[in-house]
């Protein structure tokens, strides 16, 4: 469904974040006696810590007892999902975040290039500069799979539910957007690359090996070795479990629970 934005609340919250009131900056101001957050990279560990601190652990006794309140498991599942889709030369569409996958080279359909583009709602909500990653029409991308929260839970975790994946990703992307909106240095490791943001200018640099496998020149910014690897806390889903998903190229989206974009474009 189309994002439902609240423009007045969005602009007010964005001004607060840009003024230094955003996530992750309060601790720095206390240490330095005030002032804006300086160029200390906001990484995955701090992102998970802030999500747990501000939103609490995910529901369920197992998540409450887990390190990272269950959000680390959500991030692992999400990254396994991306890697699986990209391994099939396809593109994953993540609601209210963006598309991660492949685009077809203009002059040769035999080759594809790693591609990231932020969702328009995500970029506009947090005032992000996406000129390094212009949006392309779907026809220019490899086959697009909509993110299935059910598939993520069943195939890439051992004990999480569809709702747990949904709530976890919603909280993570909201915190990520808020961190980017402050203008601070953000560097979040994915299994397939690295998401960075500085002064609200976003980049997604894919691993060098993805270009090499396609016979493409490796960009100078491409990481040579990924610093993040998801934990192997999942098992292959049974045929019965996968049959219940009834995958048809369309995700289960926001059908249960229903989600709307609120305030800064986050999910609610």
Secondary structure, DSSP 8 states (H G I E B T S, - for coil): ------HHHHHHHHHHIIIIISTTTHHHHHHHTSS---S--B-HHHHHHHHHHHH-S-SSHHHHHSGGGGHHHHHHHHHHHHHHHHHTT-EEEETTTEEEEEEEETTEEEEEEEEEEE-HHHHHHTT-B-GGG----GGGBS-EEE--HHHHHHHH-SS--HHHHHHHHHHHHHHHHHHHHTT--EEEE-SSEEEEEETTEEEEEE-HHHHHHTT----TTS-SS-S-----------HHHHHHH---S---TTSSS---EETTTEE-
